[in-house]
């Protein structure tokens, strides 16, 4: 069964990027579940760079983006986001 989540925008993560980068952070309603997801969007017409960090968290995260293979990387994450696309970074 799918668990509902709540937007914590932008609590829980820090994203540094260009002027066209925006992000939102999501957390499950279950207080015992520490999973976080950060959705980073490039609203611009050219590729943008973004660095993602989860507050007080280190370790590995899963990175998913349309038309790319999912990958697991270590925080902090350095992303190159194509124009008008998004990337989802998940900390379990």
N, C-alpha and C positions, 0 to 999 in steps of 0.2 A: 504494500500500500504506500502510495506517495505521501510523504510528510510535507505539510505546509511550511513555508518559510516566510520570513519577514525582511523587509528592506531596512538596512541599518545605515543608509546613505548619509555620509560616507564613513561612519564609525567602523573601526576594525581594520582599516587598511589605509595606506598612503600610496598615492600614485603621482609620480612626477612625469610630466610630458609637455608637449607643445600646446599651443592655444586651442587646437581642435580636439584635444583629448578630454573625455568625460568618463566618469566611472560611478558605479553603485556597488554596495556591498550587501550581501544577503546572508542571513543566518537562520537556521531551523528554529522553530518554536520550542522544541525540546531543549530545556536548559542544560541537560546533561550531554547534549551533542555539541561539540566544539567546532564542527565543520563551518567553514566560511567559504563563500564564493564571491569573487570580485569580477564584475563585468566591465571591461575597458573598451570604449568605443572611440573610433577616429571618425569625426564628422567632416573632416577636411577632404580636399581633392588631391592630396599627395600623401605618401607614406609618412607616418609619424613614429617617433620613438617614445617609449614609456617604461618607467621603472616601477615595479609593484613590490610593496612590502606589506606584510600583515603585522599589525601592532602586537608586540610582545610574542611574536611567533617566528620560528625559524624552521629549518628542515625542508622537506620536499613538498612540492605541489604538482597537481596535474594541470596542464595547459591544453585548452581545446579551442580551435578556430575553424570556421567554415573552410572547406576545401584543403585542409591540412591534416596530417596525421596527428593524433593526440600524442603528447609527450610528458614525461615526468622530469622536472628540473628542481634545483635547489634555490631557495630564496636567498637574496632578492632576485626577482625575475626581470630581465631586460627584454623588452618586446619591440618588434618592428611590426606595426599594424598598417596594412594596406588602406588606401582611401575608402571611406564609407563602409568599413568592416568593424568587427568586434572580436575580442578574445576573452575567454572565460578562464580565470585562474582559481583553482579549487584547493583549499587546505582541509584535509580530513583529520 
